[in-house]
Amino acid sequence: MLRTPLASERITMIDPTTRSKIVQITSYPSPSAHFAYDWPGVTPDNARVMFLTQRWTARDAPWDIYRCDTDGLNLFQLTERDEKAGSPAAVLSLDGKTIYAAWREEFILCTIDVETGRMEDLLDIHPYCPEGFLIAGLRIGGMGKRLFVSFLSYTKGGGRAIRIDLASGTVKVYEADMGIYGCDQASGRVLVIRNFQRLGTKMSSDGSRVYTNANPGPMTIWSVDEEGGDEKYVGTLDMFGHSTLLGRTSKVQGTGQPPHRCIWIAEAEKEPYKLVEGPYFWHAGASFDGEWILSDTNWPDMGLQLIHVPTRRFRTICHARATQGHAQFGHAHPGLSQDGRIGVFTSDRTGMTQVYLVHITDEFRESVKAGELDRPRDKWI
């Protein structure tokens, strides 16, 4: 059940360059991170944001799920799992009332009521997970009617998946080698990854080791029907630095691998194209309506870029000021609310990863559409 309400940890600030309002949601000296940026972790009324916080600072410390109002008040701890439960894969329902979560060391899929914190076990998923695989993510499909669980192995390579009908509890097991990439809410089709990577290392040009895919073939993205058939080729995952579905659509949006400095758009059986070019876009999340994308930048860090998909214009909304090193906790991983009016990101600017929100005003959105620039001397090409 719902834990005791906690005192606010809010710190409000104004970005000194863009003048955007930023709210630091968490300040306690242990890591916090918002839900995965491929799906909105903000309730549809933009009132609350969901996130994870580690109970104490240790590599194997447990992670709990919290919610907080988007103004930084009303901080609540929703869960307190066993210390050996590990970290959860978690996703917020489309109506913002339920969190689906599975702690990676327990293999129990749970539902959590966002208002009360009431938790109920939904399914023991351990029997469906092959040995050596881990719970890689949860994906909502069918406009909230189905839940997909993806299992991946970084040591063996490859993926497996199951689908749960949330009304009946019926489970479908996909026997094919695939991981669930995302769900096209409009058509009901599912995007899957084939030939998921087996991690290895290689020497880079400067003599340092870097991670690489040790599988002989590239990872590829396919669009399939809900039964796993009627395959349609979308593209290679390796063309992207990081990518997600473009909201509820069938399109994939993602940042280009070097030397490309762009956001790619890919779709089944069509040639991919560059939506925008400019800074090195790094991680990008989309609004559910598919109209907006929020991306961080690196090499150099030029701030979080708000991109308007129809006009193909973008502008700096704020600066995360994260270290952006090799550790994932140093990355901003920006995501958007369903309507694109709230951006969520993490930053370790204080020395510890915390959760931040940027409130995106209608005035700023209109300035992006109009093609206004960060610096008057710049120009669109």
HUVENVEN-V529098 format. One record per residue. N is the residue number from 0. SS is DSSP state (~ for helix, > for strand, _ for the rest). PHI is phi in whole degrees, -180 to 180 (NA if undefined). Layout:
n=[N:N]
ss=[SS:SS]
phi=[PHI:PHI]
//
This chain:
n=[0:1:2:3:4:5:6:7:8:9:10:11:12:13:14:15:16:17:18:19:20:21:22:23:24:25:26:27:28:29:30:31:32:33:34:35:36:37:38:39:40:41:42:43:44:45:46:47:48:49:50:51:52:53:54:55:56:57:58:59:60:61:62:63:64:65:66:67:68:69:70:71:72:73:74:75:76:77:78:79:80:81:82:83:84:85:86:87:88:89:90:91:92:93:94:95:96:97:98:99:100:101:102:103:104:105:106:107:108:109:110:111:112:113:114:115:116:117:118:119:120:121:122:123:124:125:126:127:128:129:130:131:132:133:134:135:136:137:138:139:140:141:142:143:144:145:146:147:148:149:150:151:152:153:154:155:156:157:158:159:160:161:162:163:164:165:166:167:168:169:170:171:172:173:174:175:176:177:178:179:180:181:182:183:184:185:186:187:188:189:190:191:192:193:194:195:196:197:198:199:200:201:202:203:204:205:206:207:208:209:210:211:212:213:214:215:216:217:218:219:220:221:222:223:224:225:226:227:228:229:230:231:232:233:234:235:236:237:238:239:240:241:242:243:244:245:246:247:248:249:250:251:252:253:254:255:256:257:258:259:260:261:262:263:264:265:266:267:268:269:270:271:272:273:274:275:276:277:278:279:280:281:282:283:284:285:286:287:288:289:290:291:292:293:294:295:296:297:298:299:300:301:302:303:304:305:306:307:308:309:310:311:312:313:314:315:316:317:318:319:320:321:322:323:324:325:326:327:328:329:330:331:332:333:334:335:336:337:338:339:340:341:342:343:344:345:346:347:348:349:350:351:352:353:354:355:356:357:358:359:360:361:362:363:364:365:366:367:368:369:370:371:372:373:374:375:376:377:378:379:380]
ss=[_:_:_:_:_:>:_:_:_:_:>:>:>:>:_:_:_:_:_:_:>:>:>:>:_:_:_:_:_:_:_:>:>:>:_:_:_:_:_:_:_:>:_:_:_:_:_:>:>:>:>:>:>:>:_:_:_:_:_:_:_:_:>:>:>:>:>:>:>:_:_:_:_:_:>:>:>:_:_:_:_:_:_:_:_:_:_:>:>:>:>:>:_:_:_:_:_:>:>:>:>:>:>:_:_:_:_:>:>:>:>:>:>:_:_:_:_:_:>:>:>:>:>:>:_:~:~:~:_:_:_:_:_:>:>:>:>:>:>:>:>:~:~:~:_:>:>:>:>:>:>:>:_:_:_:_:_:_:>:>:>:>:>:>:>:_:_:_:_:_:>:>:>:>:_:_:_:_:>:>:>:>:>:_:_:_:_:_:_:>:>:>:>:>:_:_:_:_:>:>:>:>:>:_:_:_:_:_:>:>:>:>:>:_:_:_:_:_:_:>:>:>:>:>:_:_:_:_:_:_:_:>:>:>:>:>:~:~:~:>:>:>:>:>:>:_:_:_:_:_:_:>:>:>:>:>:_:_:_:_:_:>:>:>:>:>:_:_:_:_:_:_:>:>:>:>:>:_:_:_:>:>:>:>:>:>:_:_:_:_:_:>:>:>:>:>:>:_:_:_:_:_:_:>:>:>:>:>:_:_:_:_:>:>:>:>:>:>:_:_:_:_:_:_:_:_:_:~:~:~:_:_:_:_:>:>:_:_:_:_:_:>:>:>:>:>:>:_:_:_:_:_:_:>:>:>:>:>:>:_:_:~:~:~:~:~:~:~:~:_:_:_:_:_:_:_:_:_:_:_:_]
phi=[NA:-57:-75:-63:-56:-105:-66:-63:-109:-62:-130:-101:-154:-115:-60:-66:-96:-98:70:-77:-84:-119:-118:-84:-79:-118:-137:-63:-77:-142:-64:-132:-152:-75:-59:-53:-79:-83:-152:-61:-105:-110:-62:-62:-88:62:-87:-136:-124:-104:-159:-113:-136:-77:-68:-151:-91:-159:-62:-108:-69:-70:-113:-118:-103:-126:-134:-153:-65:-75:-94:95:-100:58:-81:-132:-92:-94:-135:-152:-79:-56:-62:-96:-73:81:-104:-96:-87:-143:-147:-93:-66:-61:-83:75:-99:-135:-107:-101:-146:-141:-75:-69:-98:-107:61:-113:-82:-123:-112:-128:-76:-64:-80:-103:81:-63:-116:-133:-74:-104:-164:-82:-98:-58:-63:-94:-97:-63:-61:87:-103:-130:-73:-95:174:-115:-130:-94:-129:60:52:97:-89:-133:-128:-108:-116:-109:-117:-131:-129:-81:-93:-94:80:103:-147:-139:-157:-133:-125:-116:-80:-72:-81:-100:81:-66:-113:-108:-102:-89:-82:-71:-76:-164:-115:-81:-87:179:-123:-78:-69:-73:-99:84:-76:-123:-98:-127:-104:-102:58:-57:-63:-109:-70:-137:-128:-146:-87:-86:-64:-92:92:-92:-84:-135:-73:-149:-85:-85:-69:-68:-114:-77:-74:-129:-110:-130:-100:-130:-78:-66:-91:94:-104:53:-70:-134:-74:-103:164:-87:-67:-70:-72:-101:-73:-147:-154:-147:-68:-82:62:-88:-87:-90:-86:-103:-120:-173:-82:-77:-73:-56:-88:-70:-124:-158:-109:-86:-120:-127:-148:-55:61:-133:-74:-66:-140:-88:-72:-141:-135:157:-70:-82:-68:-120:-124:-138:-118:-115:-73:-65:-79:77:-88:-129:-131:-119:-131:-83:-134:-154:53:-94:-74:-112:92:-83:-104:-93:-113:-96:-63:-62:-92:60:-111:-149:-158:-73:-89:-170:-121:-73:56:-85:-71:60:-81:-68:-65:-59:-69:-93:-102:-75:45:-71:-133:-125:-69:-58:-98:76:-96:-130:-103:-121:-153:-112:-154:-105:-60:-89:103:-139:-65:-131:-99:-129:-123:-121:-89:-101:-77:-62:-61:-69:-59:-66:-68:-68:-59:-78:82:-65:-109:-66:-123:-58:-81:-72:-151:-79:-105]
//
